[in-house]
């Protein structure tokens, strides 16, 4: 902890402070150039450290003392101190009765092997009519992967005992569940206590599995609300809840281990944490190597800015509005990890922006006039640079071809690093980031805008027309241009800017639809097209959204696949009637009741707790139905429902949560037809079709309305 030296000495004399505390010298703030005197207080556990920190903070009136390294998990600090990382190849020895580690591995290595880990999948069925609760007994337990076993005969106690013995016999390294943190594992341990099975345990180490204390976490990310339940740990085994592990869902086990190794964070913590938490661990490790303390709570405020300065600075990335319509022979070029690369290239970090030591620095931020330190490398670029190098090496290995299994491994690992890189930029401007600073964040955005504008001018000088541009990507067209022309352009941009840029390919055709509200206004992040190799790429349309009903997704995907058969724009126009026929078939199925309920389920994320909704939106009604049945719902959790009658006056007759549906549950055909036609509009609106086109028939009046 930091503060005035005489106040630290006075605090050390308190009887409730351990007699092992000592004054030492450390870099207390990221901007410090010299070490300062701080008080080091050993504690027995992270919990004890937090309690002591709260007490000291209150004693100092929340201003006198600055606390550091308070809430860093002991396991992470141990890895920082010993230069270890998860699944490292090490040699263990004994030195004067102390464990000594010799690391025979390198966290920056790309060609490491993951040990063969034994796995099982665990599913539980509860004897419950609708909403399962801890009071309901176990109906059956299923243990899967490679050898499937189901326990459904005998008493509840016998089923639980058979499960425990099976886990002990198979001795898995990883246990997969779906909803294990939120319900399955806490439920099993509760039912074991009810049945008097005091020795029930699914972990390897002695002692029962346990839920971390406290409630789940509700957090915001890029304007959305998320809920993360408290993790349930099984000592000695890895528990992966498929419902709540973002990293596993995106990158699989290979990506998860890559993040754990690179960021020096325990694998189980990487499973249960956000990507930002993993990235923060890498920053903490870099700080630890520097002898820099990690602040408990961020204390540096944002620099004062006038209204004009805010207007200039707070602008985000640069975008060129897309040209509405369908275009052929358009090439796509994309800067590789643009924002993290700019952070490294221009040394963008909290302590380097407008530093005191380099007021005349030659490194200036365009538009803003900020100067950047030239005397020392910033903490953030130091942490990010190895990630960029490692990801580039993975992509190089993938480009060489070879073993397809190895290519998949490298792809998952590079994808995991990509997520960490994205997070590293976001955390520069995050208000609670320990080493974040808004000025560094907006400086990165300003440089990115300047980069895209420069690339745009270079492309124009070489005769290319810019069809669209967004943040770090450009869609360009030049009559008669081939792949070599685009590669040449990329080399020119890279030479001029000193930033890596990739050519993604040439589209046979690509479409940019207009806004549904105003047909003359383009949508920045909505497009779809087909590369010359037949690969379909789509962004922002229904089939890419998680809240689109499966039936609507299937229809849009089938229509797009039909359009994707076209090699030219002329052929594309000829295939529109066939795509419309597909849509009409789905409309007919809806209106004649031939659609299964499972294909109509809409999944929506709650932005607040059910009781806090003032308006009876469809997801709010479904959430309240679940709550009335005893379900516990939090902001950030998903609700699933089917629309019964969207225009009904009584809320409960508008929708029905999936938990209350049956094979005989009806649905609002007209409402689902509108959803279907809206998705079809996204595909067909770029063609600016006349309503009376002789080659296209629009049988449903809703479809005509969609094009008005």
N, C-alpha and C positions, 0 to 999 in steps of 0.2 A: 504494500500500500504506500501511497505517496502523500506528501504534505510538507509543512514546515518541519525542519529537523528537530527542533526543540519540542514540538507537539507530538512527533513520533516517539521521542524518548519518553515523554510523559505518558503516552498511551501504553508503551511497553511495560511501564511499572504497575499497571492495573493488575489486580490479583487474578482476574479471570482471563488474562492473556497468558498463554503458555510460556514457561520459563525458557523455552528453546528459541524464542524469537531473536532476531538479530538484525542490525542495520547492515545494508549492503548497497552496492552501486549497480544501477541498471538504467537502460534507456526507457523512460516512463511513457513518453509520447512519441508518436510516429514522426513528428517534426523535429524531435530533439537531435542535436548534433553532439551533445555531451551527456554522459551518464549523470544521473542525479541520485541522491540518497533516498532509499526506500526502506521500509520495514518488512522483513520476511517473517511470516507467521506460519509454521507447519500445522497442519490439521490432519486428523485421522481419516476423514471421509469427506466426500463432496458435500454431503448434507450438513456436516458440522461446519464446513467452510462457509456455506451460504448463511447459516444462522448467525455465525460470528460476524460476517460481513454486514448483515442487516443491523446488528447491534451497534457496530462501529459507525455505520452511516448515520443512525439516529443520534448517537453520542456527538457526532461532529456537526449536527444540524444540517445534514445532507450537503454540506459545502466544504467542510474543513478537510476531509480526507478523500483521496482518490484511490479506488480499489481496483486491483488487477488480478487476473488468473483465478477468478472466483468460481466461475461456473463451467470451466473446462473439465470434462469428464476425466477422472484419474487414469483411465485406460489410454486416452489420447495423450495426456501429458507424459505418461510412461513411454509411449512410442516416440514422442518428440525427444525426450531425454536420452533414450537408448538408440536413437536413429533406426527404429524398427518400423515395419509396416505389415499389415495382415498377409498371411500366406507367404511370407518371405522365407527363403531357404537360409537357415542359420545353423551355427554351431554353438551349442550351450556348454559352458564350463563352470568350474568352481574356483573362485579366487578369494582366498581368505574368508571362506564360508559365505561368500556372496555370489549370487548367480551372475555369470558373465556371458554376454552375447557377442558372437562374432558373425556379422552379416556377410553371407556369401552370395548375395543377390543384389539387384539394383532396381529401385522403384521406377527408374526411367527406361528399363528394358521393355522391348516389345515382344520378345520371343521367349517369354516365360511359360511354364506349363502349370495348368491348374490341376491339383490332385484329383483323383477319381473320388467323387463324393457320393455316398449312398443317400438315396432319397425315398421318401414316401409321401403320398397325398392322403389327407385325412378329411373325411366328410361325416357329418352326423345328421341323422333325421330325428326330429323331436315329435313326441306324441302330443300334437297340438292341432286344433282345428284351423286356426288362422295365424295369429301372431305368436311365435314361440316365446316362452319365458323360462326363467330359471326354475320355476315351480313345476314345469312339465317334465315328465320322465323321458329317458332316452328310448327311442323306438328301435333304431339300429345304427351301427357304426360301420363305416366302410374305410378300409385301408387299401390304397391303390398304388400304382406304378410297378410295372413288371410282374408282381404277384399280387392278385387281388384277393382280399379277404373281407367277408361281411359277417358281423356279429349281430344277429337279430333273435336268437333263441336264448332261453334262460332268463334269469332275473336281471334287473338293471345292474346290480352289483357284479354279476358274472360277466356281463358285457364290458363293463369298465375294467374289470380285472384282466379279461382276455385282451383288451386293447393295450393295457400297460405291459403285459407279458410279450405281446407281439412286437411292441416298440423296443423292448429290451433285447429281444432275440434278434431282430433285424438290425438294431443299433444304427439307425440312420443319422447322417450328418445334417440333413435338411428335412424339415417337415413343412409341407405345403398345406395351406388351408385357404378357404375362401370365406372371409369374415371371421377369421380366427381371433383377431385382436378384439373385435367388437363383441362377439358372442361365443363362438364355438369353444375356445379353450377355457375362458372363465366359466362357461356353463358346465363343461366336463368336470372341472375341479370342484365346482359347487355341488354337482350331483354325487361326486365321490364322497364329499363330506356328509351329505344327507344320508348316504348308504353306509357310513361308518368306515370307509376305506382310508384310514389315516395315512397309509403308506403309498397312496396313489401318487405317481410321479411319471412324467413323460420326458424329463431331462436326463442328462448323463450324470451330472453332479448331484451330490446329496442336497436334499431340500426341494420343496415343491417349486413349480413354475410360479411366476408372480407377475401381476400387472403393475406397471409403474404407477406411483401414487399420483392422485389428481385426476381431473377430468380430461377429456380429449381436447384437442387444439383446433380452434377455428381461426383461419388466417386468410388474408387477401393476397392475391397474386394476379397482377395485370388486370385489375378490375373485376376479378371473380372471387367468390367466396368458396373456401375449401374447408373440409372437416377431416381431421386425422385422429382416429381413436388412439387411446393410450396403448402402447405396445405390450404384448404378453410375451414374456421371455421364458425360454426353456433352457436352463443352464447346461452348457455343454453341447447344445445343438443350435442350429440356425432355424428360426421360424420365419417363413415367408408367407405373409398374408397377401394373396393375389388381389384382394380388393383395395388395399391401401399402399402397396409398395410401388411408387411411381417408377423408380429406376428399373426394377425387375420387369415391369410391364413394358417399358420402352426398349430395354437393352438386354434382357435375360441375365442369366447367371454370369456369363463372361463380362458383360458390361458392369454388373454390380461389383465383381471382384476387381475390375480395372479401376473403378472409382475408389474402392477401399484402399488399394495399394497406392495409387497416385496421391490421394488426399490424406493418407495416413489416418484413417478412421476405421474403427472396428466394423466388420462386415455386418453384424446385426444392427448396429447403429445406422449404417448406410441404408439397410433395408427399411428401417422405420422412420428415417428422417427425410426432410425435403432436400432437393438438389442443392439449394443454397446453403444448408447446414454442412453438407459434404464439402462444398467449395470453401466455406469459411475455415474448415479444418486445415486445408492446404495453406491458406493465408496465415493461420495461427502458427503452423509449422515454420513457415518462412520467417515470421516474426521471432519465433523462439530461437532460430539459428542466428539471428542478428543480435540476440540479447535484448530484444524489445518485449516489454510487458504487454499483455493483452487486456485492454480495458474491460471492466465488468459491464459498464453502461456507457454508451456513446455520450460524450459531453461537448463536442465541438459544434457550435451552431453554424448555420448557413451564413455566408457573407451577405451583408446588406446590399440590396440592389434597388435601383430606382425602377419605376414602372416601365420606362423605355428599355432599361437594361434587361428586365424580365421578359419583355416582348421579344427582344433580340435573341436572348439565350434559350428560353424554354420553348423550343420548336421541334424537338425530336428529329427523326430521320427525314430525308428528302424524298419526295415522290413526284413522278411525272404522271399526269392523268392518262390512263389508257385510252386508246382510240377505239371507241365502241364499234363492234362489228367483228367480222371473221377475216383473218389475214393468213395468207399462205407464205411458206418459205421464210418464216421468222426464226431467227437464232436467239438463243438465250445465253447470256454470260453472267457470271456470278462471282463476286469477290469471296475468297475463302476466309471464313471467320473474320469478317471485316473489323468489327468493333474491338475484339480482343487484340487483333493484329495492330490496330491503331494505338491501342493502349501501350503495347510493347514498343512499337516504332517511335512514338513520340513521348515515351516515358511519362504516361499519364497516371498519376497516383495522388492521394490526398496531400502528401507532403511536398510534391513537386510543382503543383499549380500555384503560380504567384509566390514562389519561394522568396525568402529574404536575401538569399545569397547570390541570386542571378537576375537582378532587375533589368539588365541589358542583354538577356539571353536572346540568341538568334532563333530559338524555338518559340514561335508565336502561334496562337490559336486564331484562325481566321474568324472574322465577324465579331469576336469577343474581345480581342486584344490581350488575352491572358498570356503571360510568359511561363515557360516551363524550365525547370531546373536542368542545368547541363553538368553539374558537378557530381551528382550521385544518382544511382539507379533507384527508382521508386520501389516500394514494397510490392505493389500490385503487379507491375511488369515483371518483377523477379519471380513471382509466383505463377504468372500466366505463361511466360515464355516456354518452360518445359512442356506444358500442355500442347501448345501450338506445334512444337517440334515433334512431339510424340504422335499427335494426330496426323501430321503430314507424313510421317514414316509409315503409319498404318495404311494410309491411302496409297502410298507408293507400293507397299507390299501387295495390296489388293490389285493394283493395276498390272502387276506382273503375271496375273493369272495363277496357274498352278492348282493345287488341291482345293476343290470347292468347299470342303469342310473348314479348312484353314481360312479361306476367304470370308466365310460366315463369322468365324471367331473374330477376325480382324475388323470386320464391319461392325459387329456389336460393340467392340471395344472403342473404335473411333466414334461411334454414335454416343457412347457414354461420355467421352471426353467433350464432344460437341455440347452436350447439355451443361457440363460444368463451365465451359467457355461462355455460353450464353448467360449463365447465372453470374459469372464474374463481372460482366458489364452491368447487369441489372443491379447488383449489390453496390456498385459505385454510387448510385443515387438512392439506395434504400436507407430510410431514416434511422433504422436500428442497426445497420451494419457497423461492426466495430471499426473497420478501416474504410468506411465509405465517406464520400464528400460530394455534395451536389455539383460543385464547381468542376470536379474531375469528370463527372457524368456528362454535363452539358458541353464540356470541352471535347469529349469523344464524339458527341452528336454533331458538333459544329465541323469537326474534321471529316466526319463521314459524309456530311452534306457537300462539303467542298470536294471530296473525292468523287462522289457520283456526278457532280456537275462537270468536273474535269474529264471524267471518262465519257460523258455525253458529248462534250466538245470534240474530243479526239475521234469518237465514232462519226460525228458529222463531217469532220475534215476528211475522213476516208470514204465518204459517200454513203454512209448508213443513215437510215431514217429510224428515229426512236419511236417505237410503237407504245412502249410502257417502261416505266422504271420505278422501282420501289426499294428504298433503303440501301440494299447492297446488290441488286440485280437489275439488268437491263434486257429488254426484248427489242431486237433490232432487225431491220429488213433492208436488203440491198438487192436490186434486180440482178439476177444471175450469180449471186454470191454463193460460193461453196464452202465446205468446212475449212479449207486452207485459208480463205479470206477472213473467216472469223478467228482462226488461230493466230493469224498475222495481227489482227486487231488486238487480241489479248496480249500478244507480246509487246505491242506498242504501248498499251495502257500500263502494263507491268513495268516496262522500262521507264516510263514517264513518272509514275507514282511510287515505284518501289514496293508495290503491294501485289501479292499473288492473286490471280484471277483465273477462273476456269471457264471453258466453253462447254456448255451442257448439251448442246445438240441443236439441230434444225427441225422445226415443226413442219409437218405436212401442212397443217393448218392449226390455228389457235384462235379462240373466241373470247371476247371481252364483253359480257352482258351489261346492259344499262341498269340503273337503279329501278327497283319495282315501283318506287314512289314517283320518279320522274324519268321518263324515257330518254331525256337528253343529257342526263348526268351519269357519268361512268362510276363504277365501283372499284376502288383501288385494289382490293385483295380478293377479287372474284374472277376466275378465268378457268378455261379448260381447253385442252388441245391434245394432239397426237404427234409424237416425234416420228421421224422417218423410219425408225426401227420398229414402229408399231406400239411403243410404250405410251400409255395414256397418262396425262398429268392433269389433275384438277385441284383447285383450291377455292375454298369459300362457298361451294355449292352444297346442296342437301346431303349428298352421299358422303361428304366429309364431316358432317356435323353429328355429334353424339346424341342430340335430341330429336333427330329425324326418325320417324317410325320405320321399322324394317321394310314394310311394304313399299314405302315411298323411296327408300334407298334402292331397293331391288329394281323398281321401275326406272329410276334415273340411271342406274348403272347399265341396265339393259338397253336403254335408249342411246346412251353414250357409246356403248360398244357397237351398236348398229352404225352410228355416225362415224365411228373410228375406222370402219372398213374403207372409207373413202380415201383415195390417194390424192385427189385434186379437189379444188373448190367446186368445179363443175359437177363432179361425182357426188360431193357432199350435199349439194342442193338436191340431187336426184334421190338421195337416201332419206331426206326429211319425211316424206310420206310414210315410209316404213317405220321410222321412229315414232311418228304420231300414232300409227296403228298399235304399236306396243302400248303407248299410253292409254289409248281407247280400250284396249283389252283389260288393263288394270282397273280403269274406271268402271267397266261393265262388271267385273268381279266384285267391286265394292258395292255397287248399286243393287246387285242381285244376291248379296249376302254370302258369297262364296269365299270369304276371307277369314282365316283363322285369327282368333284374338291375339295370339302371340306376335302376329305380324303388324298389329296396330298399336303396340305398347309405346308410349311416349315417356322418355326419361328426362326429367328436369332436375336441376340442382336448386336447392332452397337457398335463397339469399339471406334468410333470417329464420328464426324458430317459428313453428306453426302459429303459436299464439300471438306473434308480433305482426302478422299480416293484417292490414286494415281492409284490403280489398280481396274479394273472393275470386282470385285468379285460379286457373285450373289446378296448378301445382299446389296452391294453398289449400284448396278443397280436399285434394287427395291426401295431403299431409295431415290435415285435421281428422280425416277419416281414420288414418293409421293411429293417430294419438288417442282417439276415442276408444280404440281397441287395446290400448295399453302400450303401444310402441313408443320408444324414446327417440325423438328426432332432434337433430341439431342443425343449425345453419351450416351449409356446405355439404350436407348429405343429399343423396338423390332420392326422388320419389318416382314410382312407375305407375302409370294410369292409362285407362282407355276412355276416350270421349264417348259418352252415351248420347247426350243431347246438348250441344253447346249453347243453345238458345233457351233452355229451360229456365224458368224463374227460380226453382228451388236448387240451391247449390249442389246438394247430394245427388240430384238427378242429372247433373251436367256431366260428371265424370265418376269413375269408380276405380279405386286403387286396385292394382293387380291382385293383392292379397284377398280381395273380396269377389273376384271374378270367378266364373265357372265356364265350362264349355258352351253353356247356353246364353251367356251374356251378350247382349246386343251392342250396337255401336251406331254412331251418327255418320251414316254414309255420305251425306252431303258435305259435312265438315272435312272428312278425310279426302273426298274428291277435291276439295279446294286446296288441301295440302299437296295433293298429287299434282294438280294443275300448276300450282306455284313452283314446284320443282321442275316441271316441264317448261315453264316460262323461262327459268334460268338457262336452259339449254337452247331454246328456240328464239328467244328475244334478240340475240345478236344478229339474226338473219333479217330482222325487220320485215317479217312476213306480212303481206296484206291479208286481211281477214277473209277475203274471198278468193284466195289463191286456188286456182283450178286443180292443182296437184295435191292439195291438202284439205281434208275434211275435218271440221271441228264440230262434232256432234253435240257436245255439251255446252250450254250457254255460259257456264262458269269459265270455260276456256277462252271464249270470246272476251269475256269481262277481264280476264287476266292480261289481254293484249291491248286493252283500251288505254 
